[in-house]
Amino acid sequence: MSAFIDSLTSLTEEDVRSFLDQYRSFGPLPGIALTFLKSFVPPLPTIVIVGVNAAVYGLWLGFLYSWIGMILGCLTTFLIFRRIGEHPYARKWENKPRVQKSMRWIRRNAFSYVFLLSLFPVGPFVVINIAAALARMPLRSFLIAILFGKAVMVLSVSYIGHDLGRFVREPLELVYVVLFVAASFVVSKKLEAKFTR
């Protein structure tokens, strides 16, 4: 099992492209499955997988498959750990003063915490989902935060990965991606204000 996980964490762009080409007959499932696994195998190279999905399936389909896989992975992790959080041992752990302090902070800032950290293509995705679940973040708020946060991140990476050579030739075009992320942040704050009133 550890050898299998090691092989997943050291995937290169060529490995991902070869895998998607090999299982092309399964339609979108390979592309969705790789991004789904990201929620369970944290070291998987998100940027490589999302970028190659866009290069192989096309910008919009690649974006859609990567986004679906990530949302399903985050939601599955969240629901599993929300159930685990009801266990007496988890309740006992949660009653520790330092843990309670952290949980209070997460509950107060849950939407921003999940949304903003979802914007980054690298990061502790599993920890974010687990913390939100154990802090009993409402499912609706969690879903809205990851739907929008992951959409921004996946679209940005897909846009670059779809035609990487273009950004190598014209690096100033990355400014548009940065502006898109910044605009998304402003929109997210408005969404947060609306859904956490």
N, C-alpha and C positions, 0 to 999 in steps of 0.2 A: 504493500500500500504506500509506504514512504517513497519507494522508487517511482511509483506512478505520480505522486504529488511533486517530487523533484523534477520529473520530466515536464510537468505542466508549468512549473515556475520558471523554467529556463527556455520557454518557447520563444522563438525568433519570428520575424516577419515571414521568412520562408517557410517555417514550420506551420504557421497558421494558414498561410495561403495554400500549402500542400494539403493540409487537413480539409479545408473547405472545398478544394477541387476534388479531392478523393471521395467526399461524401456529398457531392453536388446533387446526386439523385434524390437525396432526402429533402430537397428544397431549402427552406429557411431554417430548419431545425439545427443544423450544425452551428450556424452563426448565433442563434438564440442560446443554444446550449453552452457555448464558450463564455458568453457574458453572464449567463445564469450562474456558472461555476465560480465566478469572481466573488460571489457572496460567501462561498465556502472555502475557497483557496485564495486567501488574501494576496499572496505574492504574484498571482497571475498578472501579466503585463497588460493592463487595461488599454493603454494608448495603442499598443500593437494590435490587439484583438479588434478594437473598434475601428481603427484606421484600415485594417485589412478587410474587415466586413464591408466598409464603404467602397474599397477598391474592387472587391470581388462582385458584390451584389449591386453596386451603383450607389450614388450618394443617398437617395431617399430610402430605398429598400434597406441598404446597409444601416442607416440611422435607425429605421424602424425595428429591425431585428435586434440590434444591439440594445436599444431602449427597452424593448419588451423583455429581453433576457435579464437585463439589470433590474427592472422593476419586479419581475417574478422572483428573482433571487433575494432582493431586499425584503420583499413582503413575506417570503417563506421564512427567512431568518427571524424577522420581527415576530411572526406568529408563533414560531417554535419557542422563542425565549420569553414571550409573554406568558405562554403556558407554563414554562419552567419557573417563571417568577412567582407562580402561585404555590410552589412547593414550600413546605415548612422550613426547609434548610435555607432556601432563598430568602424567605421572610426574615429568618433569624439574621442572615448576613446583612440584609437591608436595614436592620435596626441599629447597626453599628453607627456611632456618631459621625465618623468621617464619611461613611457611605451615604447617610441621610443628608449631609451637607451637599454632597455632589448631586444627589437625586433632586434636591430642592432647586439647585441651579438649573439642572436639565429641564425640570418641569416648567420653570419660569421662561426658559429660552428655547423650548423644544423645537418650535417651528424654524427659527433662525438657525439653530444648531444643525438640524438635519438638512435644511435647504442649502445653507452656505457650504457645508462640508461635502454635499453632493455635487457641488460645482467643480470640484477638483478631480482630475483624472487619476491622480494617485492619492492614496490616503487609507486610513483604517476603516474601510467601509463596513466591515463586519462589526467592529467596535461601536460604530455609530448606530447601526441597527439594533444591536444588543442593548446599548444604553437607553435608547428610545423605548424599547420594549419593557425593560426592567423599571423604567421611570413611569410606566403606564401612560405613555403618550397616547392620546386618542387615535384610533385607527384612521379616522377620516383626515385628521391633521397630518399624520405620517404619510398617508398616500398622496395628499396634495403636495407636500414638501418634496417627496422623492420624484413624483411625476414631473414637476416643473424643474427641479434641480438637476435630475439626471438628463432631462430633455436638453437643457442648455449645454451640459458637459458633453453628452454624446454627439449632439449636432456640431459643436465646435470641433471636436476631434475628428468626426466623420468628414467634415468640410475640408480639413487639412489633409487627412489620410486619403481622400478621394483623388486628390491631384497634388501629391507631395512635391513633385518636381516644380510645379508652379510657384510654390512658396520658397523653394530653394532659389529659383531664378529671381523672384520678386518678394523678398522678405517683408517689405513694407505692407504687403497685403495682410499680414498678421494683425495690423492695426485694426482692421475691420472685425476680426475675431475678438480682440480685446474690447472694442466698443460694444460688441454684441453681448459679451459677458457682463460688462458694466451696466448696460441698459437692463439686462435681465435681473441684476441685483436690485435696481431701483424698483422694477415691477414686483419683485419678490417681497420687498418691504411693504408695498401697498397690499399685496395679497395677505401677508402676515397680519397686517392691521385689520383687514376685513374678516379673516377667518378666526382670529383669536380675540375678537371683541367680546 
